[in-house]
């Protein structure tokens, strides 16, 4: 399969002038991103300001964290439709636990919730070979429903003051959540291209049969991305609740589609086996900047969906064009 | 080469798109040369009520040479905060917000406070935080009025069955007030509340489903109260679909032109109608007063109108002006 040849995992083995070939889609996206930023800075005087860029960072943080996990899932040719709902459930569990027993208890419980759901998703998909689309669709419904069950449809508003540190605290003017996002992306990228599990994720998505024949426990490695996803959903829940200092039962709604869009814009194929977290990072950034620009330019909310949809389609078009000519 | 030229075309078309957006907004601002700029954060333009409220704000703003930009929160607390950040970045002079629910408002109020931007809250209410003025309908009184009218009608018919409610979010202050107002009118007149269902999406389809379930679960139910415009019509559709128009009365809160038609036809018994356009106008007036340094009341009440078959032709003209503009 082409996927294996194209794969970023081979970068280290190649000469550096192959870097451009390997990251062709990513470079093409940057070639769009940079002119876009330049144009916007002329179109709106507020665009290229520190405060606006920090705003954009806070706006993309949650999608960014979830998109890391979603990338892994999609590398293995899977999909996770439950991310938004799971994040909502983690947030609600955490909020209620925090109200009663303090920050640490809430954080632990949120991580456990994400972990449990990730394991359930992963085992059903990896070991029992059920279709990822259906399993996670079901899980989305379950998580949403459980959120309402435990909250009785109410919001949690009495989060401990100190919890605001993650969403509101800064060090040298850089918000903590931004540092967290960057660290997660660096670890995520390193794992995906430099470690054995990372390479296996690509291999499974690229050619599952061949991977199995080479003696790798495919079921096990198919499970891992969903577990990572669950944990990241819990972390995203912390960021979100800390920023808003409230948890309401609609948290995370339709975020699964935003994360999938970000991953796909970044050049990762839904068929699995190719793509990179650098692409995903650019995809997340592009969505965030675009949404922000539409607001700054005063584009009517009715039109914004059209603009974002058009960009998603154009991005896939670019991926197709840059990947075919070899 | 062909592919390369296609790629260039895409980049160019993106440029043109951004350029159009940019020039659009500049031409707008040149036209008006507005004295003040105001941001209006709406929970979701898919509900006609919020569109009418926005219309009211925009109409008044045009009269007063103030520019308004509408931001759609899409019923999501996080999108709402992002939009608020973008508005603050654009250095608006004031923010009018209809929060997604009372618990999501404080995050916006804090961000605005940090930037020194005054906030007017139009409807819903907030759990905490500083704001200049809250403009809100007499929710409890309105719900009580429609409940009393319904009780009167049910006594005339000799009905003694219980009634159901399809409520808006009970995390919203206005939801609590409407539910309580209706309930007290019913219980004081000796009628029981069988059950309530809480809306999440505020769509006609969702409410229709809830009402169908109520009709199935409580075969002796005699009336259903739909707490906002589209959902109330969904309730009506369910009752109509079950062929129970003669046995089950439908009352509502809020109105669209369709609601008025249904009341004229006698399919819907009555509705307590908020005046969103008037609410928008009053919110704008409050914002303008604040900007001019004048005192405004902390809470300003907008009366509701009880529309029944008897008075519908009398009040129709008034409704067209203050409830739904043409």
HADDOCK unambig.tbl for C-alpha pairs under 7 A between the chains (distance, minus, plus):
assign (segid A and resid 32 and name CA) (segid B and resid 11 and name CA) 6.44 0.50 0.50
assign (segid A and resid 43 and name CA) (segid B and resid 22 and name CA) 4.83 0.50 0.50
assign (segid A and resid 46 and name CA) (segid B and resid 89 and name CA) 6.41 0.50 0.50
assign (segid A and resid 46 and name CA) (segid B and resid 90 and name CA) 6.24 0.50 0.50
assign (segid A and resid 52 and name CA) (segid B and resid 89 and name CA) 6.13 0.50 0.50
assign (segid A and resid 55 and name CA) (segid B and resid 85 and name CA) 6.49 0.50 0.50
assign (segid A and resid 59 and name CA) (segid B and resid 82 and name CA) 6.02 0.50 0.50
assign (segid A and resid 154 and name CA) (segid B and resid 171 and name CA) 5.24 0.50 0.50
assign (segid A and resid 155 and name CA) (segid B and resid 103 and name CA) 6.57 0.50 0.50
assign (segid A and resid 155 and name CA) (segid B and resid 171 and name CA) 6.27 0.50 0.50
assign (segid A and resid 157 and name CA) (segid B and resid 103 and name CA) 6.25 0.50 0.50
assign (segid A and resid 244 and name CA) (segid B and resid 107 and name CA) 5.36 0.50 0.50
assign (segid A and resid 245 and name CA) (segid B and resid 107 and name CA) 6.95 0.50 0.50
assign (segid A and resid 246 and name CA) (segid B and resid 103 and name CA) 6.46 0.50 0.50
assign (segid A and resid 246 and name CA) (segid B and resid 104 and name CA) 6.70 0.50 0.50
assign (segid A and resid 250 and name CA) (segid B and resid 76 and name CA) 6.82 0.50 0.50
assign (segid A and resid 292 and name CA) (segid B and resid 86 and name CA) 6.71 0.50 0.50
assign (segid A and resid 295 and name CA) (segid B and resid 86 and name CA) 6.57 0.50 0.50
assign (segid A and resid 296 and name CA) (segid B and resid 86 and name CA) 6.59 0.50 0.50
assign (segid A and resid 296 and name CA) (segid B and resid 90 and name CA) 6.56 0.50 0.50
assign (segid A and resid 297 and name CA) (segid B and resid 21 and name CA) 6.53 0.50 0.50
assign (segid A and resid 297 and name CA) (segid B and resid 22 and name CA) 6.32 0.50 0.50
assign (segid A and resid 297 and name CA) (segid B and resid 25 and name CA) 5.85 0.50 0.50
assign (segid A and resid 298 and name CA) (segid B and resid 25 and name CA) 6.44 0.50 0.50
assign (segid A and resid 298 and name CA) (segid B and resid 69 and name CA) 6.48 0.50 0.50
assign (segid A and resid 301 and name CA) (segid B and resid 71 and name CA) 6.36 0.50 0.50
assign (segid A and resid 301 and name CA) (segid B and resid 72 and name CA) 5.98 0.50 0.50
assign (segid A and resid 318 and name CA) (segid B and resid 7 and name CA) 6.97 0.50 0.50
assign (segid A and resid 321 and name CA) (segid B and resid 3 and name CA) 6.32 0.50 0.50
